[in-house]
């Protein structure tokens, strides 16, 4: 705990740490968003295919 409190008190690398956390969360959000949109696209395609199969 002493090292962490010294790190917080110094403030030298605090902006780099915050920026790195921001970048990581941004990448995670982008991955989640892209995955969600691809899933929705595939679900639409699947419903169209299943409707076409039932018509045959």
C-alpha positions as semicolon CSV with decimal commas, in nm:
position;residue;x (nm);y (nm);z (nm)
1;X;0,000;0,000;0,000
2;X;0,286;0,234;0,073
3;X;0,414;0,211;-0,287
4;X;0,067;0,278;-0,423
5;X;0,014;0,580;-0,201
6;X;0,356;0,716;-0,302
7;X;0,262;0,662;-0,665
8;X;-0,067;0,852;-0,623
9;X;0,099;1,132;-0,430
10;X;0,381;1,178;-0,682
11;X;0,150;1,228;-0,981
12;X;0,434;1,179;-1,229
13;X;0,288;0,884;-1,414
14;X;-0,074;0,928;-1,312
15;X;-0,180;1,076;-1,647
16;X;-0,017;0,788;-1,836
17;X;-0,198;0,533;-1,623
18;X;-0,533;0,707;-1,670
19;X;-0,475;0,733;-2,043
20;X;-0,386;0,365;-2,069
21;X;-0,704;0,267;-1,880
22;X;-0,905;0,493;-2,110
23;X;-0,754;0,330;-2,418
24;X;-0,823;-0,019;-2,285
25;X;-1,187;0,061;-2,205
26;X;-1,228;0,226;-2,545
27;X;-1,097;-0,086;-2,719
28;X;-1,325;-0,306;-2,509
29;X;-1,624;-0,088;-2,594
30;X;-1,541;-0,101;-2,965
31;X;-1,507;-0,477;-2,953
32;X;-1,841;-0,510;-2,777
33;X;-2,016;-0,273;-3,018
34;X;-1,877;-0,439;-3,330
35;X;-1,962;-0,782;-3,197
36;X;-2,315;-0,670;-3,119
37;X;-2,371;-0,527;-3,466
38;X;-2,234;-0,838;-3,636
39;X;-2,457;-1,056;-3,421
40;X;-2,763;-0,854;-3,512
41;X;-2,674;-0,878;-3,882
42;X;-2,634;-1,255;-3,859
43;X;-2,964;-1,289;-3,671
44;X;-3,144;-1,101;-3,948
45;X;-2,982;-1,321;-4,209
46;X;-3,076;-1,633;-4,016
47;X;-3,440;-1,529;-3,986
48;X;-3,455;-1,461;-4,360
49;X;-3,305;-1,800;-4,437
50;X;-3,537;-1,979;-4,198
51;X;-3,840;-1,806;-4,350
52;X;-3,727;-1,909;-4,697
53;X;-3,683;-2,268;-4,581
54;X;-4,033;-2,287;-4,435
55;X;-4,183;-2,163;-4,761
56;X;-4,032;-2,455;-4,956
